[in-house]
């Protein structure tokens, strides 16, 4: 059944069939694959709050490198938003690690190898995103991290899909279908509609709720100027 931002693959395919005027819902494997690709692509379009998991705990092992995410919530590129290491699992500022890229890490590490730093890296051999934490968390310490994820691959009509707009997801998928049929004008029309929907959703995403305030600077940048970048 549909929820706030989720629906089943079957229901989204039904929207596509309705838009095409098909009398029955087409659930071919090729359409499921197209839908899955579009779902994953949309999740990577921006840092949607819908795809953010906060304060995930993980035990230290004494090593520097750890795997981020899971099969249900795969880690996306540049998805780490904050990380803390503490003996009691707290998320105080004194436990925060600065998030940097590999080159910046090397520079800061060479100046002081005791600095609290973390960078992400891709493990090609195992097809996993990992993080490198310095200093290495001990077995008695807890790593608490927040990150943005992308949906896993969908293979069944009963799978749930997650998207900021199910309508946009359906229309992006429909555009892919039209491409396979050499209906390029129709594909362009559907993409334009979907892009407008996503643009509108992005506006809502960036608009503070009543009583809220937004900062234009990454929180990590306020931690000794070691954030995701300089703004």
N, C-alpha and C positions, 0 to 999 in steps of 0.2 A: 504494500500500500504506500501511497505517497506521504511524505512528511514535509517538514519545512523546506529542506534543501536536498532531499533524497527522493528517488523513485526507482522502480525496478527497470531493468533493461527492457523487459516486455512492454511496459507502459510507454517508454520513450520510443520504442519501435512502432508502437501504435500511433503515436503522434505523427511519425514520419509517414506511415501508410495513409493516415487521414489526409495529410497535406498532399500526397500524391493521388488521392482519390481511389486508393485500392480498397476493395471490399473486405478483405481480410488482412490481418497483420502479418507482414512478411518478417519472419524470424530467421532468415538465412544466416549462416555462420559469417558470411562476408559482411553483413550489416552489423552484426555484433562486434566484429573486429573494427570496423570503421567507427562505431560509436565509442568503443573503448579508447581508440587513438585520440579522438576528439576530447573525451573526458580528461585524459591525461594531459593533453596539450593545453586545455583551458586552465587546469590547475597550476600550470607553470607560467601562465601569462603574467601574473603579478603575485604579490604576497597577500593573497586573500585570507582574511581572518578565518574563513570557513575551514581552511586547510592548515590550521595552526594547532599544534598540541603543546600544552604548557606543562612545565614542572614534571617532566618524566624522570623517575629515579633509576639509578643504575649503580651497582656496587663497584668500587674500585678493585683493581686486581694487581696493582703494583706496576702495570705496564703503561705506556704512553698512548697506545692506539686502541680505539673502541669503535664498534659498529653502531651507526645511528639508524633508527627506524626499525620497521618490522615488515613482514609480508603483508599485513593489513594496512599499515601506514608507511609506505616506502619513503625514504628521505629524498628530498629534491635538491637539486644543485643550489648552493648558496642558501640552504634552508635553515641553518643554525641561527637562532635569534638571541639566545643567551645561554650561559653555562656557569654553574657554581660547583665548587668542591668544598665539602666541609665534613667534619667528624660526626655532626648531628643532623645532617640533611638540611640545614638552614640555607636560606637564600639571602643572607645579609650581603651588603656591598663589600664587606671584607672578604667574602668568599667568591666574588665574581671574577671570572677570567675574561681577559680582553680577546675579542674575536678578530683575527687578522688573517691575511693571506700568507702563503708560504714564504714569499720573498720578505715581507715585513717581519714575519716570525724570525727568520734567520738573522735579520739585522738586529732586532731587539734581543734575541737570545745571545748573540755574540757580545752585546754590551753587558747583559746581566742574565745568566742562565737560570736565575731563581725567579724571574718574572712569571707571573700567572698569565699564560697565553694558550690559545687554542686555534688550530686551523683545520680546515676540512681537506680531505684528499680522496681520490677515487682509486679503489683497489681493483685493478683490471682483472687480475687472476680470478677473483671471486665475484666480480660484478656487484660490488658493494661500495657505498659511500662510508667513509670512516672519518673520525676526528683524531687529531694528535694533540694531547694535553700535556702541558709542561708547567710545573713539575708533575711527575706521574702520580696519580691518586693511589694511595695505599689501600690495602684490603680492608682497613677499618674506616675508610672514608666513603661518603656517598656523593655520586655525581648527579646533579639535577640539571636537566637541560630542557629547553623549549625549541621546537623546530617546525618548519613547514613541510608538509608531505604531499605526495601525489597519489592518486588512486592506483591500485594494482590493476593488472589486466583483467578485463571481464570476459568470461567465456560462456556464460549461461544466461538465459532469459530471466532467471530468478535472481540473478545478482543485483545488488543495489548499486546505483550510480549516484555520485555526489557532484553537484554543480551549483554555481551561484544562480544559474537560470537553466532549468530543464528545457525551456523553449529554445534558448540559444543553442544548447547542446544538440537538440533535434535538428535544428536548421543547419548547423555546421555539418552534421552527419549527412543530411539530405544533399547538401552541396557536394560532398564527396561522391555520393551516389550518382548525381547528375554528371560529374566529371567522368565517371566510368562509362556513361552512356553518350559521351560527347555532346552533352547539352550544356555548353559552357556559359551561355547567357543566363540560363536558369540557375546554374551553379553560382554565378556572380551575384545574382539577385538574392539568393538565399544567404550568401556570406555577408552581403551588405546589411540585411535585416539582422542577422545574428551579431554582427559587429556593433550595430547600433544598440542592441539590447545589452551587450557586454559593456559598452561605453556608459550607458545609463547606470548599470550596476556599479561600475567603477566610481561614478559620481556619488552614489549612496555610500559606497565603501569609504570614500574620502571625506564625507560630510560628518562632522561631529554631531552626536546625539545631543538633545537639549540637556544642558548641565555639564557636558563634557568639554574638555579642552584637548587639542592635539599639539604635539611638538613636531617641528619640522626637522629636528635633529635626531639621529639614531641615539638611543639611550647609551649604547656602548661607547659613543664618542665622548661622553661625559666622564668616562672612566679612563683618566690619564691619556685621553685622545687616542684610544686604541680600539676604535670601532670598525664598522664595515667600510668606512671611507671618510673622506673629509667633505663636509657640505657647507 
